[in-house]
Amino acid sequence: MCSDGKRRGGGRHFTVIGMTDEREVWFPPQVRDAIAAGRVFSGGKRHHEIVASLLPEGAQWIDITVPLEAVFQQYEGHPEVVVFASGDPLFFGIANTLRREFPEAEMTVFPSFNSLQMLAHRMELPYADLCTVSLTGRPWAAFDRALIQGQRLIGALTDRSKTPALIARRMLDYGYDNYRMTVGECLGNRDAERVRSFASLEEAASAEYTFPNCLILEQTRLRTHPFGLPEKDFELLDGRVNMITKMPFRLLTLSQLDLSRRKSFWDVGFCTGSVSIEARLQFPHLQITSFEIREAGRALMEANARKFGAPGIDVHIGDFLEADLSALPAPDAVFIGGHGGRLEAMLRRLDPVLLPGGVIVFNAVSEQSQQLFRDGIAALGRRITGEMRVAVNQFNPITILKAE
């Protein structure tokens, strides 16, 4: 939406034309008529090179470059704009952006095959079950989720920074070597098109690629995540087994957080990262933000996340009471795994950022810590809505307290 909050686009019309990288471009008559009737055109530099000879005399061209807000301001001065885009403009494309920025505008879309469709065609791959994600100017979240979920086929749109080589290296870092990668470069350009299937992700990680490109991952074997990670498999803080939330307590804690319907989870005092990692693997849709005061926690979280295949956890090292929380996604679920004797102060810090309907869970190992949590929650005007006392084998009983 435009910065002044007004709804853009009233009385404006966009014609959005999808195209491939084929240099001898062919458009159906309806599209040629739209081009002939146009006066203001827009697209990337690559699009302009291809269609320049088709534009009417005196045509004005607006390059699509970042920041996009400057492009949209140029659009404001024209009631009709013809926009060229790669592939299907409604598939992670400019048509979606225009609809968001100019909600009052009318739009006509002429799609072409998107690049992932073209790559599947080259591979003769039935792609009805393809899980598609875009890494074009986007974070890793959707891609990581597809890996953790074990999607059989994953199609990814890349950009100049998130290249096939970087994607392959990230997959190897987190143990997802159970996929075969096929990369399509300059698809539709008969002079430059190249499709390569790699024997291994190591080979894909060392290759060089021409942009634009996209890739398809085919699962070669299933990688499973157990429901409940054994604490003996974690890298521990100074080898101290008592510094990790034991598996039964961990799973009961996650059940109290009700993470299947949450969006943003904060793990405060993560230590080895066991709760964050378990949550990441069982609920890969979550945004997980994890805090730990000890610098040693950084290496522990990295080692354990890689070991168990849990990419995408946002780690913050330092004193939680002094951390800048303003830019972080507000939580609707919080687990306090460590408080260093400052539980009441932590609760006061969490209270204003916890989203409506959010929940805080705390595992009390003593009557004193249990009472501190009860008193702190009462002081905030919140209430205890769940309590569970659990003992496993030789471990001391733990009371799992839930506040809403």
C-alpha positions in Angstrom: 0.0 0.0 0.0 1.3 3.5 -0.7 2.9 5.3 2.2 0.2 7.8 2.7 -2.4 5.1 3.3 -4.6 6.0 0.3 -6.0 3.2 -1.9 -4.2 3.5 -5.3 -5.5 2.7 -8.7 -9.0 4.3 -9.2 -9.6 4.7 -12.9 -6.4 3.0 -13.8 -5.9 -0.1 -16.0 -2.9 -2.5 -16.2 -2.4 -4.9 -19.0 0.1 -7.5 -17.8 1.7 -9.7 -20.4 3.7 -12.8 -19.5 6.5 -13.9 -21.8 9.5 -16.3 -22.0 13.1 -15.4 -22.7 12.7 -16.4 -26.4 14.4 -13.7 -28.5 12.0 -14.3 -31.4 9.0 -13.6 -29.3 5.5 -14.6 -30.6 2.3 -13.2 -29.1 -1.3 -14.1 -30.1 -3.4 -11.5 -31.9 -5.1 -10.3 -28.7 -1.8 -9.5 -27.1 -0.4 -7.8 -30.2 -3.6 -5.6 -30.3 -3.0 -4.6 -26.7 0.6 -3.7 -27.5 -0.4 -1.7 -30.5 -3.0 0.3 -28.5 -0.6 1.0 -25.7 1.4 4.2 -25.1 3.2 3.5 -21.8 5.0 0.3 -21.3 7.0 -1.2 -18.4 9.2 -4.2 -17.6 12.7 -5.3 -16.9 15.6 -4.4 -19.1 15.6 -7.9 -20.5 12.0 -7.6 -21.5 12.6 -4.3 -23.2 15.4 -5.8 -25.3 13.0 -8.5 -26.5 9.9 -6.5 -27.3 11.4 -3.1 -28.3 10.8 -3.7 -32.0 7.1 -4.4 -31.3 6.3 -1.2 -29.5 4.5 1.6 -31.3 6.3 4.7 -32.3 6.7 7.2 -29.5 6.1 4.6 -26.8 7.3 5.5 -23.3 9.1 2.8 -21.3 9.4 2.6 -17.5 12.1 0.2 -16.2 11.1 -2.0 -13.3 13.9 -1.6 -10.8 14.2 -1.5 -7.1 13.0 0.2 -5.1 9.6 -0.6 -6.6 8.0 2.4 -4.9 9.8 4.7 -7.3 8.3 2.7 -10.2 4.8 2.8 -8.8 5.1 6.6 -8.5 5.8 6.8 -12.2 2.7 4.6 -12.9 0.6 7.1 -10.9 0.8 9.6 -13.8 -0.7 7.2 -16.4 -4.2 5.8 -16.6 -3.1 2.9 -18.9 0.2 0.9 -18.5 1.2 -2.3 -20.3 3.5 -4.3 -18.2 5.7 -7.2 -19.4 6.7 -9.9 -17.0 8.4 -13.3 -17.0 6.2 -16.4 -17.2 2.8 -16.2 -15.4 2.5 -12.7 -13.8 0.1 -14.2 -11.2 2.7 -16.9 -10.2 4.8 -15.0 -7.6 4.8 -12.3 -10.1 4.2 -8.5 -10.7 0.5 -8.9 -11.1 0.2 -9.8 -7.5 2.2 -6.8 -6.5 0.2 -4.4 -8.6 -3.0 -5.8 -7.1 -1.7 -5.1 -3.7 -0.4 -1.6 -4.5 -3.2 -0.5 -6.7 -6.3 -2.3 -5.3 -8.8 -0.1 -7.2 -7.2 -0.6 -10.6 -8.6 -2.9 -13.3 -6.3 -5.5 -14.7 -6.0 -7.8 -17.7 -3.5 -10.6 -17.6 -2.1 -12.6 -20.5 0.0 -15.4 -18.9 2.7 -17.5 -20.4 4.3 -20.7 -18.9 6.1 -19.9 -15.7 9.7 -21.1 -15.5 9.0 -24.0 -13.2 6.4 -25.3 -15.6 8.9 -25.0 -18.4 11.6 -26.9 -16.4 9.1 -29.7 -15.6 8.3 -29.9 -19.3 12.0 -30.2 -20.2 12.3 -33.0 -17.6 9.1 -34.7 -18.8 8.1 -34.6 -15.1 4.5 -34.9 -14.0 4.3 -31.8 -11.7 0.8 -31.9 -10.2 2.3 -32.5 -6.8 5.1 -30.0 -7.1 5.5 -27.8 -3.9 6.5 -24.4 -5.3 8.4 -21.8 -3.3 9.9 -18.5 -4.3 13.3 -17.3 -3.0 13.2 -14.3 -5.3 13.8 -11.5 -2.8 12.2 -13.6 -0.1 13.5 -15.3 3.1 14.2 -19.0 3.4 11.0 -19.7 5.4 8.9 -21.4 2.8 11.8 -23.4 1.4 12.9 -24.6 4.8 9.3 -25.6 5.6 9.1 -27.7 2.4 12.4 -29.5 3.4 11.3 -30.2 6.9 7.9 -31.5 5.8 9.7 -33.9 3.4 7.9 -32.7 0.2 8.5 -35.2 -2.6 8.9 -32.6 -5.3 10.0 -29.0 -4.6 10.3 -26.3 -7.2 12.2 -23.1 -6.3 12.4 -19.8 -8.0 15.9 -18.3 -7.3 17.5 -14.8 -7.5 21.0 -13.5 -7.9 21.9 -14.1 -4.2 19.9 -17.3 -3.4 21.6 -19.3 -6.3 21.3 -23.0 -6.9 24.8 -23.4 -5.5 23.9 -21.6 -2.2 20.7 -23.6 -1.9 22.6 -26.9 -2.4 25.1 -25.9 0.3 22.3 -24.9 2.7 20.7 -28.3 2.2 23.9 -30.1 2.8 24.6 -28.0 5.9 21.3 -29.3 7.5 21.6 -32.9 6.2 19.1 -32.7 3.4 21.2 -34.7 0.9 18.2 -36.8 0.0 17.2 -34.8 -3.1 18.4 -34.7 -6.7 18.6 -31.2 -8.1 17.8 -30.2 -11.7 18.5 -26.6 -12.7 17.1 -24.8 -15.7 18.9 -21.7 -17.0 17.5 -19.1 -19.4 14.5 -21.2 -20.2 12.8 -20.3 -23.4 15.9 -18.7 -24.9 17.0 -21.2 -27.5 20.5 -19.7 -27.7 21.2 -19.8 -24.0 18.9 -22.4 -22.5 20.5 -25.1 -20.4 19.0 -27.9 -18.2 21.3 -29.9 -15.9 20.5 -32.7 -13.5 23.3 -33.2 -10.9 24.5 -36.5 -9.6 24.8 -35.0 -6.1 24.2 -31.8 -4.2 27.9 -31.5 -3.7 28.3 -31.2 -7.5 25.4 -28.7 -7.6 27.0 -26.7 -4.9 30.3 -26.3 -6.8 28.8 -25.4 -10.2 28.3 -22.0 -11.8 25.0 -20.8 -13.2 23.6 -18.3 -15.7 20.8 -16.1 -14.4 17.8 -16.3 -14.7 17.4 -19.8 -13.4 15.1 -22.1 -11.3 15.4 -25.6 -9.9 13.4 -28.7 -9.1 14.3 -31.1 -6.3 13.3 -34.7 -6.5 13.4 -36.7 -3.3 15.6 -39.8 -3.6 14.9 -41.2 -0.1 12.7 -40.3 2.9 14.3 -38.4 5.8 12.2 -38.8 8.9 12.1 -36.7 12.1 11.3 -38.6 15.3 8.5 -37.2 17.5 10.7 -36.5 20.5 14.5 -36.0 20.1 16.6 -38.0 22.6 18.6 -35.6 24.8 21.6 -37.9 24.5 21.9 -36.9 20.8 22.2 -33.2 21.6 25.4 -31.3 21.9 25.3 -30.1 25.6 26.5 -27.1 27.5 29.8 -28.2 29.0 28.5 -31.8 28.8 25.9 -31.1 31.6 22.9 -33.3 30.9 20.9 -31.4 33.5 21.0 -28.3 31.3 18.6 -29.7 28.7 14.8 -30.0 28.8 14.2 -33.8 28.9 12.2 -35.2 26.0 9.0 -36.1 28.0 8.9 -32.6 29.5 9.7 -31.0 26.2 6.8 -32.7 24.4 4.4 -31.9 27.2 5.6 -28.3 27.1 5.0 -28.0 23.4 1.5 -29.5 23.8 0.6 -26.8 26.4 1.8 -24.1 23.9 -0.7 -25.4 21.3 1.8 -24.5 18.5 -0.3 -26.0 15.7 -2.4 -22.8 15.6 0.3 -20.3 16.5 2.4 -18.2 14.2 5.3 -16.8 16.2 7.0 -18.7 19.0 9.7 -17.2 21.4 12.0 -19.5 23.3 13.5 -17.5 26.1 16.7 -19.0 27.6 17.2 -21.8 25.0 20.5 -23.2 26.3 21.0 -26.2 24.0 18.1 -25.2 21.7 16.2 -28.5 22.3 12.8 -26.8 22.7 13.3 -24.6 19.6 14.5 -27.4 17.5 11.7 -29.8 18.5 9.2 -27.1 17.8 10.8 -26.3 14.4 10.6 -30.0 13.3 7.1 -30.6 14.5 5.6 -27.2 13.5 7.6 -26.0 10.5 5.1 -23.2 9.8 6.2 -21.3 12.9 8.5 -18.3 13.0 10.8 -19.2 15.9 12.8 -16.6 17.7 15.2 -17.9 20.4 17.1 -16.0 23.1 20.0 -17.0 25.3 22.3 -14.9 27.5 25.3 -17.2 27.2 27.5 -16.8 24.1 28.1 -20.5 24.1 24.5 -21.0 23.2 25.1 -19.7 19.7 27.4 -22.6 18.8 25.2 -25.1 20.6 22.1 -24.0 18.6 24.0 -24.0 15.3 25.5 -27.5 15.9 22.2 -29.0 17.1 20.0 -27.4 14.5 22.3 -28.7 11.8 22.4 -32.2 13.4 18.7 -32.5 13.5 17.9 -30.6 10.2 16.2 -27.6 11.7 17.1 -24.5 9.6 15.5 -21.1 10.1 15.6 -20.5 13.8 16.3 -16.8 14.5 18.9 -16.7 17.3 19.6 -13.8 19.6 22.5 -13.8 22.1 22.6 -11.4 25.1 20.5 -10.3 28.0 16.8 -10.6 27.1 15.9 -7.7 29.4 18.1 -5.4 27.3 17.3 -6.8 23.8 15.7 -4.6 21.2 12.4 -6.5 20.6 10.8 -3.8 18.4 11.8 -5.4 15.0 11.0 -9.0 15.9 7.7 -10.7 15.1 5.5 -10.4 18.1 4.9 -13.8 19.8 1.6 -15.6 20.3 3.4 -18.3 22.2 6.3 -18.1 24.7 8.3 -20.7 26.6 10.6 -19.4 29.4 13.3 -22.0 29.7 15.7 -20.0 31.8 15.4 -16.8 33.8 18.5 -16.4 35.9 16.5 -15.4 39.0 14.7 -12.5 37.1 11.5 -14.2 36.2 9.2 -11.4 37.2 11.2 -8.9 35.1 11.0 -11.2 32.1 7.2 -11.5 32.5 6.9 -7.7 32.6 9.1 -7.5 29.5 6.9 -10.1 27.6 3.5 -8.7 28.7 3.3 -5.8 26.2 4.6 -7.7 23.2 2.5 -10.9 23.6 -0.3 -10.9 21.1 -3.9 -11.1 22.2 -4.8 -14.8 22.9 -1.1 -15.6 23.4 0.2 -18.1 25.9 3.2 -18.3 28.2 4.5 -21.7 29.5 7.0 -22.1 32.3 8.5 -25.3 33.8 8.9 -24.9 37.5 11.5 -27.1 39.1 10.9 -25.9 42.7 8.1 -24.5 44.8 9.9 -21.2 44.9 10.0 -20.8 41.1 6.5 -22.0 40.8 5.3 -19.3 43.2 7.4 -16.6 41.4 5.6 -17.5 38.2 2.2 -17.4 39.8 2.8 -14.1 41.5 4.3 -12.6 38.3 1.4 -13.7 36.2 -1.1 -12.3 38.7 0.7 -9.0 38.8 0.1 -8.7 35.0 -3.6 -9.4 35.3 -3.2 -12.7 33.5 -4.3 -16.1 34.8 -3.0 -19.6 35.1 -5.1 -21.8 32.8 -3.2 -25.0 33.0 -1.0 -26.9 35.5 0.6 -30.3 35.2 3.0 -32.0 37.6 5.2 -34.5 35.9 8.0 -36.9 37.1 10.0 -39.2 34.8 12.3 -41.9 36.2 14.8 -40.5 38.6 14.3 -36.9 37.6 12.7 -34.5 40.1 9.1 -33.6 39.4 8.5 -30.6 37.2 5.3 -28.4 37.3 4.4 -27.2 33.8 2.4 -24.0 34.2 0.4 -22.3 31.4 -0.8 -18.7 31.5 -3.1 -16.9 29.1 
